[in-house]
Amino acid sequence: MSFSGKSVLITGAGKGIGRDTAKLLASRGASIIALSRSQSDLDSLSAEIGCTTIAVDLADADAARAAAVKGLPADYLVNCAGINILQSFVDVTVEAFDLIHAVNLRAAMIVAQEFARSRIAAGGGGAIVNVSSMSSFIGFDDHASYCASKGAMDAMSRVMANELGRHNIRVNCINPIVTMTELAARAWSDPVKSDPVLKRIPISRFAETRDVAEIIAFLLSDASAMMNGLAIPVDGGFLVR
């Protein structure tokens, strides 16, 4: 899958899935516009792949919109930015709930709005991949706010696929099982928590960031031209057990 001559706007590009996606797409010819909160992460990514970088706190709605406008136009969008704060349900705070939704859901909406407006003005076409989670389907302990944000992302993406599909802009979610990012390492470092999940995965491992990046590339490409409005488990068979 070549992305020569194409540009991709990626949120959360400084670390984890977003970073590996940026590196993979750049290796296949894409020009990358990378959004991340950390300027140092963006600087190191730019040194690797020569991308355009925009430092932004996506929890700030106005800043998220300004960064999206600054980064456009682009042919494709990957909404990958995400945070988690581990709290049992009865201990979930309003502040944590609101922050997780601001970054995981509201920022994805804002950036996608600006991307869609830009693409429609240019005559349509393009694709969006929203990086959701298996937490959209499964009620993992201490993930109430995170699960809620990812379930909402899947639902929002179906509306996006319906409305934006009329402009030939496809929208899909991918829903990875635990993926070995810094965020996941903090959440799943305890074997008491991680072992039962691993035992339910037939291939007996969590995902690597490259596993997910390859599927994102496929969903952006013309090879997936008839895929729209899906929430796709990337789980090694977790859901079949």
Secondary structure, DSSP 8 states (H G I E B T S, - for coil): ---TT-EEEEETTTSHHHHHHHHHHHHTT-EEEEEES-HHHHHHHHHHH--EEEE--TTSHHHHHHHHHHH---SEEEE-------B-GGG--HHHHHHHHIIIIIHHHHHHHHHHHHHHHTT--EEEEEE--GGGTS--TTBHHHHHHHHHHHHHHHHHHHHHHTTTEEEEEEEESSB-SHHHHHHS--HHHHHHHHHHSTT-S-B-HHHHHHHHHHHHSGGGTT--S-EEEESTTGGG-
